[in-house]
Structure formats: structure tokens, C-alpha cells
Amino acid sequence: MTRNETPEVTVYYDGACPLCSAEIGHYRKQQGAERLCFVDVSREDVEVGPDLDPDAARGRFHVRRADGTLQSGARGFVAIWAQLPRWRWAAKLARVPGVTQMLEGAYRVFLPLRPWLSRMAGRIGFKPENNI
């Protein structure tokens, strides 16, 4: 993507989280990832926009669509999947009534566990670039 192009989706992720970094690393390698812009919100100097607090961006997954719409949680993942040919099946499945809500419920269960899981991953030497 050139600097003059607007990405289809800007992905805000916590680069300090080994699990998050592994998932983002996977997405970056996918066909279609050139339409995505990845922003590591663990960096202090990062700009996320006036409608997204940096602490909120670190605490919950967020994406911004090309039209400026901000989405988080399961809806954010669905926005990414829709851009990646190998993941479009998941985006289509998420459009079935009730599926995105179930995914959101699972994501909300995961969120409080994320810090613990990230620490455990770090302790066992989990390296995102080697486990994608």
C-alpha cells in the first residue's frame, strides 16, 4: 500500500501481547493483507485518532474501516476476515444471525484471561514469529 492509499481496515493491536502479535503476524502474511494497515498500540508515540483512547486500544481489539467507522471485538475481527481471501469464509459465517454475538461473548470471556495467557506464553518462550 502506498502512503496515498487509504487502507480498507486499520488494525490497532497490542504488540506487547505475544498472543496478539502472533495473530497479527498470521494476518500480515495472508493474501489481501496489503489492504490492511497494522498499528501497534503498545508504542507510546502511536496515533489512534480522537475517538479512540490509547488505553482502550490496548485493552480491547479495535479496527477502523476506510469510512472512519471504529469497530471493536468480534466485529473488528470480522472486518479483517472480510479483507483476507482465506478468511472470507469466517466473515461469511459471522454474518449468520447470532454468530457475531456468540463470537463477541467468547471474546469477552477471553479478555480477562489475556494477560495471564500472555505471561504464560512469555514464560515458556513463545516467540510469535516462530509459532504462526
N, C-alpha and C positions, 0 to 999 in steps of 0.2 A: 504494500500500500504506500503510495506517495504521500507526502505531507499535505498535499492539496485535497486529497480524498477524505471524505468523512467515512469512518468505519460504520458498518452496519450495526455493530454492537461494540461498546466499550465495556470491558470486563474489569471490575475492581476486585482484587483478590488479596489475601493476606499472605505475602511472600515469606513471613516469619513462621508460618504454619507448614510443617513438612507435608501433611496430607493435602492441604490446599495447593501447595506448589507442585506436588505430584500430579494432581488432577489437571491443573492448568498446563503443566508440561505436556500431558497427553493431548489436550485440546490444541496446543500450539503446533503439534506435529501433524494434525489432521488436514486433509484437503479441505479447502474453504477457510482455513484459519487466517488467510491473508485479508479477509473481510472483517476480522476482529482486531481490536486494539486492547492489549493487556496492560493494566496499570497496577503496580504493586503498592498497595496502600500501607504497607509496613514502613515505607520510607517516610521520613519526616517532611521532606520537601515536595511531596506529591500534591497535585491539584485534583480535586474531585468534583468541583462545581459548588455553587452556592446552596443548592438544595440537598446536599449530602454531607453530613458531618463526618470527618475522618475517623472518629471513634466508632461511629455507626458502620462505616465502611469496613473497618477491621473486625467488627463483631458479627457481621452478617453479610452474606454474599449479595453483591449488587451488580447490575449491569445498566448501561444507558443505551437505548436504541438510537438510531440515526435521527429520529424526530425529536430527541431530547427526553423522551419518556424514561423515567427511572423505574426499574423493577428490581425486586429482591427475592431471595429464597428460591423456591421451586420455579417461579415464573422466570427468574433470571437464568436458571439452568436451561429451561425450555427455549429461551431466546437464543442461547448459544447453540443448542442442539439443532435448531432450525437452520442455522447457517452452515453446518457441517454435514456433507452428504452421508457419511457413515453413521451419523447420529439422527438423521431426519426421522427415522422410524420411531425413535423415542419421543421426538417432538409431536409426531402424529398421534402416538399413543396418549400423550399428555393432553391432547385436545378432546379425548373421550370424556364426556361429563363425569366429574368427580375425581378423575385421576390426578389432576394438578393439585387438588385439595388434599388427596392422600399423600402425594409427594411432599407437600408443604408440611403436613403433620409429621412425616418421617424426618424431614429436615429439622423441625423444631425439637424433636427428640434428640437428634444428633448434636445440635448446637451446644448444649451444656456439657456434652461428653468430649467435644472437640479439643479443649485444652489438655485434658487428661490423655486422650489418644495421641495428640501431638507430642506430648512429653514422652510417652511410652515409645513412640516411633523414633524419637531422638535418642533415647537411651539404648535402643537396640541397634543403633547405627543406620537407621533408614535414610537412604540417600535418594531423593526424588528422581534424579536423573538416571539412576540405575534400576528403578522399580516401576517404570511406566510401561 
